[in-house]
């Protein structure tokens, strides 16, 4: 049996919608039992630039490793960080 849900109010902007969901429980507005898993294959994750100070010798070693793999060094750093984080869990 489906759960009775409240109608979602209309929003005039993403900021207004974001503020609403920060203070409301989605289970009152969405019947999650009907949800289906989807894959967004072409969705690029949001990125943020950071500044990271590395010893020159370390950066040169990373660039050498990236060059030998024919990938940009920043991409290699991201892969290594992701792998290390995954291994830590």
Secondary structure as the mmCIF struct_conf table of DSSP 4:
data_model
#
loop_
_struct_conf.conf_type_id
_struct_conf.id
_struct_conf.beg_label_comp_id
_struct_conf.beg_label_asym_id
_struct_conf.beg_label_seq_id
_struct_conf.end_label_comp_id
_struct_conf.end_label_asym_id
_struct_conf.end_label_seq_id
HELX_LH_PP_P HELX_LH_PP_P1 UNK A 2 UNK A 4
HELX_LH_PP_P HELX_LH_PP_P2 UNK A 6 UNK A 10
BEND BEND1 UNK A 12 UNK A 13
HELX_RH_AL_P HELX_RH_AL_P1 UNK A 14 UNK A 23
BEND BEND2 UNK A 24 UNK A 24
HELX_RH_3T_P HELX_RH_3T_P1 UNK A 26 UNK A 28
TURN_TY1_P TURN_TY1_P1 UNK A 29 UNK A 29
HELX_RH_3T_P HELX_RH_3T_P2 UNK A 32 UNK A 34
TURN_TY1_P TURN_TY1_P2 UNK A 41 UNK A 42
HELX_LH_PP_P HELX_LH_PP_P3 UNK A 43 UNK A 46
HELX_RH_AL_P HELX_RH_AL_P2 UNK A 56 UNK A 69
TURN_TY1_P TURN_TY1_P3 UNK A 70 UNK A 70
BEND BEND3 UNK A 71 UNK A 71
HELX_RH_AL_P HELX_RH_AL_P3 UNK A 73 UNK A 88
#
